Amino acid sequence: MHALGVASEIFPLIKTGGLADVAGALPGALAEHGIASTTLVPGYPAVMQQLGEAAIVHRFKDLLGVEADILSARVGGLDLFVLDAPTLYDRLGGPYGDAGGQDHPDNWRRFAALAKAGALIAQGAVADYRPDIVHAHDWQAAMTPVYLAASNRPRPKTILTIHNLAFQGNYPSTIFPMLDLPPTNWSIEGVEYYGNVGFLKGGLHACDVVTTVSPTYADEIVTPGGGMGLDGLLSGRGERLVGIVNGIDTSVWNPETDPAIASPYSLHALKNRAHNKRALEGEFGLRREDGPIFAVVSRLTWQKGLDLVAEICDAVVERGIRMVVVGSGEAMIEGAFLAAHARHPDLIGVRIGYDETLAHRVQAGADAILIPSRFEPCGLTQLYGLRYGCIPVVAKVGGLADTVIDANYAATTAEAATGVIFSPPAADALLKAVDRTLRLYEDARTWKKMQASAMKADVSWRTSAKLYADLYRDLLRG
């Protein structure tokens, strides 16, 4: 079986969040189930610089108004098609915005072109390549099934995965004439969405199956509170909406072999983990003490609940806990953490920005990681924490609730607990969770058992890849 993935980012070539990790790890996991995957990604500068040898396998003279090539390459074990369209992608900044963080005004064209190219590849634009399944990721690729359905030609089955329903790709109706779609697509069954063009909405209508990245999130998004305006459409998909928890690449995230950390360690050599804690203290200029270090590695946004962490910083350090914060996002939250660092320079370390290798060192050196998200489709940070024995303290939402076992009496007694879960996502509930985590930490025997349970948890793609493989095969059987 052959699957064509369409994604706006893919690790290790280009990453802003968990979507890239999934797009980069899922193909290898599916290969173990006899499924070959090739992923179409935009030719951003960061991608083009890493391609090495690449062959032009198709040329577009007019792809939504621009010239473009499809390149075929293999990088880091990934089979890729790269949409080389300098007019669209050869820009400073990130995948979605300029160097100042502002969205590119023509993002609609940039990602409609990606989807259009994906649809044309799926229908034979590249010689000797015809996938059985097209798997599109998030709003940036959501128009792929729309273009396929509008072509009135034989097409492969289509899956659209929602990684975060908050991002939907909604644009003014004035762009519709430039999307190269039949007029009939301007309808409630097409891309029209409250008078605008809805990329994700259109894809959810057109695809054969919708998946999202955890069972609990699949339940949440069919409710008015979690559906963000699309709950009616999603609930109408019925059994064609499936929640499958993400995994992580356990060869990349492996404390036994991780080149980024100060001292490799394992479940059976957990004492070596202490060297990473000492190194983390030095890297962030923290006072060297016996107490715990709690960490944040995240986008600093309201969705992630990081304003709640900033609110309780003073109370946390009063309890003898030191903190490290790594991330960037909303200016107000960034400023609140920088102010907390200024008040407690040797107790709270802050790095504004994201550094992949630093994230590894934090997971290896911190004792617990705070993830108080107001909503969280799946989350990968808690999976990294489990893998590294960095105990997750998480809100009871989405994939966080699906992947962490709370240290309640029953789970602790059974030596099954892997973290601390709290509800609701509010500052007082978070602080109570911090207190509970601190009590667990102070019981060295219980803490070590929690770390062992966390590190033994299966956070790989093994189970989830089989679920995807089964879904692919069920879809092909009709």
C-alpha positions as CSV (number, residue, x, y, z in Angstrom):
1,M,0.0,0.0,0.0
2,H,1.2,3.5,-0.8
3,A,0.2,6.6,1.1
4,L,0.7,10.2,0.1
5,G,1.0,12.6,3.1
6,V,0.4,16.3,2.6
7,A,1.8,18.5,5.4
8,S,3.0,22.0,5.9
9,E,6.0,21.0,8.1
10,I,7.9,17.8,8.8
11,F,10.7,17.0,11.3
12,P,13.7,17.2,11.0
13,L,13.5,19.5,8.0
14,I,11.1,22.2,9.4
15,K,9.2,22.4,12.7
16,T,7.0,24.8,14.6
17,G,5.2,22.2,16.7
18,G,3.8,18.7,17.1
19,L,2.5,18.4,13.6
20,A,6.0,18.3,12.3
21,D,6.9,15.5,14.7
22,V,3.9,13.4,13.6
23,A,4.5,14.0,9.9
24,G,8.2,13.0,10.4
25,A,7.6,9.9,12.6
26,L,4.4,8.3,11.2
27,P,5.9,7.2,7.8
28,G,8.5,5.0,9.5
29,A,6.0,3.6,11.9
30,L,3.6,2.7,9.0
31,A,6.4,1.0,7.1
32,E,6.4,-1.7,9.7
33,H,2.9,-2.5,8.6
34,G,3.7,-2.7,4.9
35,I,2.7,0.9,4.1
36,A,5.1,3.0,2.0
37,S,4.7,6.8,2.6
38,T,5.8,9.8,0.6
39,T,5.1,13.2,2.1
40,L,4.6,16.4,0.1
41,V,5.9,19.5,1.8
42,P,6.5,23.1,0.8
43,G,9.9,24.1,-0.4
44,Y,10.8,26.6,2.3
45,P,14.4,27.7,2.4
46,A,15.1,25.4,5.4
47,V,13.8,22.5,3.4
48,M,15.6,23.3,0.2
49,Q,18.9,23.7,2.0
50,Q,18.7,20.1,3.3
51,L,17.5,18.3,0.1
52,G,20.8,17.4,-1.4
53,E,20.2,15.5,-4.6
54,A,16.7,16.0,-5.8
55,A,15.0,15.2,-9.1
56,I,12.4,17.3,-10.8
57,V,9.5,14.9,-11.4
58,H,6.8,17.3,-12.5
59,R,6.5,21.0,-13.6
60,F,3.6,23.3,-13.2
61,K,3.4,26.2,-15.6
62,D,0.4,27.6,-13.7
63,L,-0.3,26.4,-10.2
64,L,-2.8,28.9,-8.8
65,G,-1.0,31.6,-10.7
66,V,2.7,30.6,-10.1
67,E,5.3,28.4,-11.7
68,A,6.4,25.4,-9.6
69,D,8.3,22.1,-9.7
70,I,7.7,18.9,-7.8
71,L,11.1,17.6,-6.5
72,S,11.6,14.0,-5.4
73,A,14.1,13.4,-2.6
74,R,15.0,11.2,0.3
75,V,16.2,13.0,3.5
76,G,16.7,11.5,6.9
77,G,15.0,8.3,6.0
78,L,11.9,10.2,4.7
79,D,10.6,9.9,1.1
80,L,9.6,13.4,0.0
81,F,7.9,15.4,-2.7
82,V,8.8,19.0,-2.3
83,L,6.8,21.8,-3.9
84,D,9.5,24.1,-5.2
85,A,7.7,27.4,-5.7
86,P,10.0,30.3,-4.8
87,T,7.2,32.9,-5.3
88,L,5.3,31.2,-2.5
89,Y,7.9,29.8,-0.1
90,D,11.3,31.4,-0.6
91,R,10.9,34.0,2.2
92,L,12.4,35.1,5.5
93,G,10.7,34.1,8.7
94,G,8.9,30.8,9.6
95,P,6.6,28.6,7.6
96,Y,3.5,30.8,8.2
97,G,4.8,34.3,9.0
98,D,7.4,36.8,8.4
99,A,10.4,37.5,10.6
100,G,8.2,39.8,12.8
101,G,5.7,37.0,13.4
102,Q,3.0,38.4,11.2
103,D,1.1,35.9,9.0
104,H,1.9,36.1,5.3
105,P,-1.2,37.8,3.7
106,D,-1.2,35.2,0.9
107,N,-1.1,32.1,3.1
108,W,-4.4,31.1,1.4
109,R,-2.6,30.8,-1.9
110,R,0.5,29.2,-0.4
111,F,-1.4,26.3,1.1
112,A,-4.1,26.0,-1.5
113,A,-1.3,25.5,-3.9
114,L,0.2,22.8,-1.7
115,A,-3.2,21.1,-1.6
116,K,-3.8,21.4,-5.3
117,A,-0.3,20.0,-6.0
118,G,-1.1,17.1,-3.6
119,A,-4.4,16.4,-5.4
120,L,-2.7,16.4,-8.8
121,I,0.1,14.1,-7.6
122,A,-2.5,11.7,-6.2
123,Q,-4.2,11.6,-9.7
124,G,-1.0,10.8,-11.6
125,A,0.9,14.1,-12.2
126,V,4.1,12.2,-11.2
127,A,4.9,9.4,-13.6
128,D,4.6,5.9,-12.2
129,Y,3.2,7.1,-8.8
130,R,-0.4,6.5,-7.7
131,P,-1.1,6.4,-4.0
132,D,-3.9,4.3,-2.5
133,I,-4.5,6.8,0.3
134,V,-4.0,10.5,0.7
135,H,-3.5,11.6,4.3
136,A,-3.7,15.4,4.7
137,H,-2.8,17.2,7.9
138,D,-4.5,20.2,9.4
139,W,-6.0,23.2,7.6
140,Q,-2.9,23.9,5.5
141,A,-3.4,20.6,3.6
142,A,-7.2,20.3,4.1
143,M,-8.0,21.5,0.6
144,T,-6.4,18.4,-0.8
145,P,-9.6,16.2,-0.5
146,V,-11.6,19.3,-1.8
147,Y,-9.6,19.4,-5.0
148,L,-9.8,15.6,-5.4
149,A,-13.5,15.5,-4.9
150,A,-14.1,18.5,-7.3
151,S,-12.1,16.8,-10.1
152,N,-14.8,14.3,-11.0
153,R,-12.0,11.8,-11.8
154,P,-11.0,8.6,-10.1
155,R,-9.3,9.4,-6.9
156,P,-7.7,7.7,-3.9
157,K,-9.4,7.5,-0.5
158,T,-8.7,10.5,1.7
159,I,-8.1,11.1,5.4
160,L,-7.8,14.5,7.0
161,T,-6.2,14.7,10.5
162,I,-7.1,17.6,12.8
163,H,-4.1,18.4,14.9
164,N,-5.7,21.5,16.4
165,L,-9.2,22.6,15.6
166,A,-8.4,26.2,16.7
167,F,-6.6,26.8,13.4
168,Q,-9.1,26.5,10.6
169,G,-7.7,28.6,7.6
170,N,-10.7,30.9,7.2
171,Y,-10.4,33.6,4.5
172,P,-12.6,36.3,2.8
173,S,-14.9,35.1,0.0
174,T,-13.0,37.3,-2.4
175,I,-10.3,34.6,-2.8
176,F,-12.8,31.9,-4.0
177,P,-12.5,32.8,-7.7
178,M,-8.7,32.3,-7.5
179,L,-8.9,28.8,-6.0
180,D,-9.5,27.1,-9.3
181,L,-12.6,25.3,-8.0
182,P,-16.0,24.8,-9.7
183,P,-18.6,27.4,-8.8
184,T,-20.6,24.6,-7.1
185,N,-18.0,24.5,-4.4
186,W,-19.3,27.8,-3.1
187,S,-21.9,26.1,-1.0
188,I,-22.5,24.8,2.5
189,E,-21.3,21.3,1.2
190,G,-18.2,23.0,-0.2
191,V,-15.8,25.6,1.2
192,E,-18.3,28.3,2.1
193,Y,-18.3,28.9,5.8
194,Y,-20.4,31.8,7.2
195,G,-19.8,33.8,4.1
196,N,-16.0,33.1,4.1
197,V,-13.8,30.4,2.6
198,G,-13.1,27.7,5.2
199,F,-10.2,25.5,4.2
200,L,-10.6,23.1,7.1
201,K,-14.3,23.1,6.9
202,G,-14.2,22.2,3.2
203,G,-11.8,19.4,3.9
204,L,-13.9,18.0,6.6
205,H,-16.8,17.8,4.2
206,A,-14.8,16.3,1.3
207,C,-12.6,13.7,3.0
208,D,-13.6,10.1,3.5
209,V,-12.5,9.9,7.1
210,V,-11.6,12.5,9.7
211,T,-9.1,11.6,12.4
212,T,-7.9,13.6,15.3
213,V,-5.0,13.0,17.7
214,S,-6.7,11.5,20.8
215,P,-10.0,9.8,21.7
216,T,-10.9,12.4,24.3
217,Y,-10.3,15.2,21.9
218,A,-12.5,13.5,19.4
219,D,-15.2,13.5,22.0
220,E,-14.6,17.1,22.9
221,I,-14.8,18.5,19.4
222,V,-18.3,17.3,18.7
223,T,-19.6,19.5,21.6
224,P,-20.5,23.2,21.4
225,G,-17.8,23.9,24.0
226,G,-15.0,22.2,22.1
227,G,-16.1,22.2,18.5
228,M,-15.2,25.9,17.7
229,G,-18.1,26.3,15.3
230,L,-17.6,23.0,13.6
231,D,-19.2,20.7,16.1
232,G,-22.3,20.1,14.0
233,L,-20.3,19.1,11.0
234,L,-18.0,16.9,13.0
235,S,-20.8,15.2,14.9
236,G,-22.4,14.4,11.5
237,R,-19.4,12.4,10.5
238,G,-20.4,9.8,13.1
239,E,-18.1,6.7,12.9
240,R,-16.0,8.5,10.3
241,L,-14.5,10.6,13.0
242,V,-11.8,8.6,14.8
243,G,-9.4,9.6,17.6
244,I,-5.9,8.0,17.6
245,V,-3.3,9.1,20.1
246,N,0.0,10.4,18.7
247,G,3.2,8.6,19.4
248,I,6.8,9.9,19.4
249,D,9.9,8.8,17.7
250,T,11.6,6.8,20.5
251,S,14.9,6.7,18.6
252,V,15.1,10.5,18.7
253,W,13.7,10.8,22.2
254,N,15.8,8.2,24.0
255,P,17.7,9.1,27.2
256,E,20.0,6.1,26.8
257,T,21.4,7.4,23.5
258,D,20.5,11.1,23.4
259,P,23.5,13.1,22.2
260,A,22.0,16.4,23.4
261,I,22.0,15.6,27.1
262,A,24.9,15.8,29.6
263,S,24.7,12.2,30.8
264,P,22.8,9.3,29.2
265,Y,20.7,7.2,31.6
266,S,18.0,4.5,31.6
267,L,15.4,3.1,33.9
268,H,18.1,0.7,35.2
269,A,20.7,3.5,35.7
270,L,18.4,6.2,36.9
271,K,21.0,7.6,39.3
272,N,22.8,9.0,36.2
273,R,19.9,11.3,35.7
274,A,21.1,13.5,38.5
275,H,24.1,14.7,36.3
276,N,21.6,16.2,33.9
277,K,19.9,18.1,36.7
278,R,23.2,19.6,37.8
279,A,23.9,20.5,34.2
280,L,20.5,22.2,33.8
281,E,21.1,24.2,37.0
282,G,24.4,25.5,35.4
283,E,22.8,26.2,32.1
284,F,20.1,28.3,33.6
285,G,22.1,29.9,36.4
286,L,19.9,28.3,39.1
287,R,20.9,28.1,42.7
288,R,22.1,24.6,43.4
289,E,19.8,23.0,45.9
290,D,18.3,19.6,46.8
291,G,14.7,20.6,45.9
292,P,12.9,19.9,42.6
293,I,13.0,21.7,39.3
294,F,9.7,22.1,37.5
295,A,9.8,22.9,33.8
296,V,7.8,24.5,31.0
297,V,8.7,23.7,27.4
298,S,5.9,25.1,25.3
299,R,4.4,27.8,23.1
300,L,3.6,30.5,25.6
301,T,0.0,31.0,24.8
302,W,-3.5,31.1,26.5
303,Q,-4.4,27.8,24.9
304,K,-1.4,26.1,26.6
305,G,-2.5,27.7,30.0
306,L,0.9,29.3,30.5
307,D,-0.6,32.5,31.9
308,L,-1.6,30.3,34.8
309,V,1.9,29.2,35.4
310,A,3.1,32.8,35.2
311,E,0.5,33.7,37.8
312,I,1.7,31.2,40.4
313,C,5.5,31.6,39.9
314,D,6.1,33.4,43.2
315,A,4.0,30.8,45.1
316,V,5.9,28.0,43.4
317,V,9.4,29.3,44.4
318,E,8.1,30.0,48.0
319,R,7.6,26.2,48.2
320,G,11.3,25.5,47.5
321,I,10.8,24.7,43.8
322,R,13.0,26.1,41.1
323,M,11.7,26.6,37.6
324,V,12.9,26.6,34.0
325,V,10.8,28.0,31.2
326,V,11.6,27.5,27.5
327,G,9.3,28.9,24.7
328,S,7.9,31.9,22.9
329,G,4.5,33.1,22.1
330,E,2.2,35.9,23.4
331,A,4.1,39.0,24.5
332,M,2.2,39.4,27.7
333,I,3.0,35.8,28.9
334,E,6.7,36.2,27.8
335,G,6.9,39.4,29.8
336,A,5.3,37.8,32.8
337,F,8.0,35.0,32.9
338,L,10.8,37.5,32.3
339,A,9.5,39.6,35.2
340,A,9.4,36.5,37.4
341,H,13.0,35.7,36.4
342,A,14.0,39.3,37.3
343,R,12.4,38.8,40.8
344,H,14.0,35.4,41.3
345,P,17.1,35.3,39.0
346,D,18.6,32.2,40.6
347,L,15.3,30.3,41.1
348,I,13.6,30.9,37.8
349,G,15.4,30.5,34.5
350,V,13.8,31.7,31.3
351,R,14.7,31.2,27.6
352,I,12.5,33.0,25.1
353,G,12.6,31.1,21.9
354,Y,12.6,27.4,21.0
355,D,15.7,25.1,20.8
356,E,15.1,21.5,20.0
357,T,18.3,20.2,21.8
358,L,17.5,22.4,24.8
359,A,14.1,20.8,25.0
360,H,15.9,17.4,25.3
361,R,18.2,18.7,28.1
362,V,15.2,20.2,30.0
363,Q,13.3,16.9,29.9
364,A,16.4,15.0,31.0
365,G,17.2,17.4,33.9
366,A,13.9,18.7,35.3
367,D,11.9,16.6,37.8
368,A,8.4,17.6,36.5
369,I,7.0,19.4,33.6
370,L,3.9,21.6,33.8
371,I,1.3,21.3,31.0
372,P,-1.9,23.2,32.2
373,S,-3.5,23.4,28.7
374,R,-7.1,24.7,28.5
375,F,-7.5,22.4,25.5
376,E,-4.9,20.0,24.1
377,P,-5.7,17.8,21.1
378,C,-2.9,15.3,22.0
379,G,0.2,17.0,23.2
380,L,3.7,15.5,22.8
381,T,5.5,17.3,25.6
382,Q,4.0,14.9,28.2
383,L,5.1,11.9,26.1
384,Y,8.6,13.2,26.1
385,G,8.4,13.7,29.8
386,L,7.2,10.1,30.4
387,R,10.1,8.8,28.2
388,Y,12.6,10.8,30.2
389,G,11.2,10.3,33.7
390,C,10.2,14.0,33.9
391,I,6.8,13.7,35.6
392,P,4.0,15.4,33.7
393,V,1.6,17.6,35.6
394,V,-1.3,18.1,33.2
395,A,-4.8,19.4,32.9
396,K,-7.5,16.9,32.4
397,V,-8.2,17.7,28.8
398,G,-7.8,16.0,25.4
399,G,-4.8,13.8,24.9
400,L,-3.3,14.8,28.2
401,A,-6.0,12.9,29.9
402,D,-5.6,9.9,27.6
403,T,-1.8,9.5,28.1
404,V,-1.1,10.2,31.8
405,I,-2.2,8.1,34.7
406,D,-3.0,10.2,37.7
407,A,-1.1,9.5,41.0
408,N,-4.3,8.9,42.9
409,Y,-4.4,6.4,45.8
410,A,-5.4,3.5,43.7
411,A,-2.8,4.1,40.9
412,T,0.0,4.9,43.4
413,T,-0.7,1.8,45.4
414,A,-0.7,-0.3,42.2
415,E,2.5,1.4,41.1
416,A,0.8,2.4,37.9
417,A,0.8,6.2,38.3
418,T,2.8,8.2,35.7
419,G,1.9,11.8,36.5
420,V,-0.5,14.3,38.2
421,I,-3.8,15.3,36.5
422,F,-5.8,18.3,37.7
423,S,-9.0,20.0,36.8
424,P,-10.2,22.6,35.9
425,P,-7.4,24.5,34.1
426,A,-7.2,27.3,36.6
427,A,-4.5,28.9,38.7
428,D,-5.7,27.6,42.1
429,A,-6.2,24.0,40.7
430,L,-2.7,24.1,39.2
431,L,-1.2,25.3,42.5
432,K,-2.9,22.4,44.3
433,A,-1.5,20.0,41.7
434,V,2.0,21.5,42.3
435,D,1.6,20.9,46.0
436,R,0.5,17.3,45.4
437,T,3.5,16.8,43.1
438,L,5.8,18.2,45.7
439,R,4.5,15.8,48.3
440,L,5.1,12.9,45.9
441,Y,8.6,14.1,45.2
442,E,9.4,14.3,48.9
443,D,8.5,10.6,49.2
444,A,11.6,9.3,47.4
445,R,10.4,5.8,47.1
446,T,7.1,6.7,45.6
447,W,8.7,9.2,43.2
448,K,11.2,6.7,41.9
449,K,8.3,4.2,41.3
450,M,6.4,6.9,39.4
451,Q,9.5,7.6,37.3
452,A,9.8,3.9,36.6
453,S,6.2,3.6,35.5
454,A,6.5,6.7,33.4
455,M,9.6,5.5,31.6
456,K,8.0,2.1,31.0
457,A,4.9,3.6,29.4
458,D,4.6,2.9,25.6
459,V,4.8,6.3,24.1
460,S,6.0,5.0,20.7
461,W,4.0,4.9,17.5
462,R,3.7,1.1,17.7
463,T,0.1,0.9,18.8
464,S,-1.1,4.0,17.0
465,A,0.6,3.1,13.8
466,K,-1.3,-0.2,13.8
467,L,-4.6,1.7,14.3
468,Y,-3.8,3.9,11.3
469,A,-2.8,0.9,9.2
470,D,-6.0,-0.8,10.1
471,L,-8.0,2.3,9.3
472,Y,-6.2,2.6,5.9
473,R,-7.1,-1.0,5.1
474,D,-10.7,-0.7,6.2
475,L,-11.0,2.4,4.1
476,L,-9.7,0.7,1.0
477,R,-12.1,-2.2,1.6
478,G,-14.9,0.3,1.3
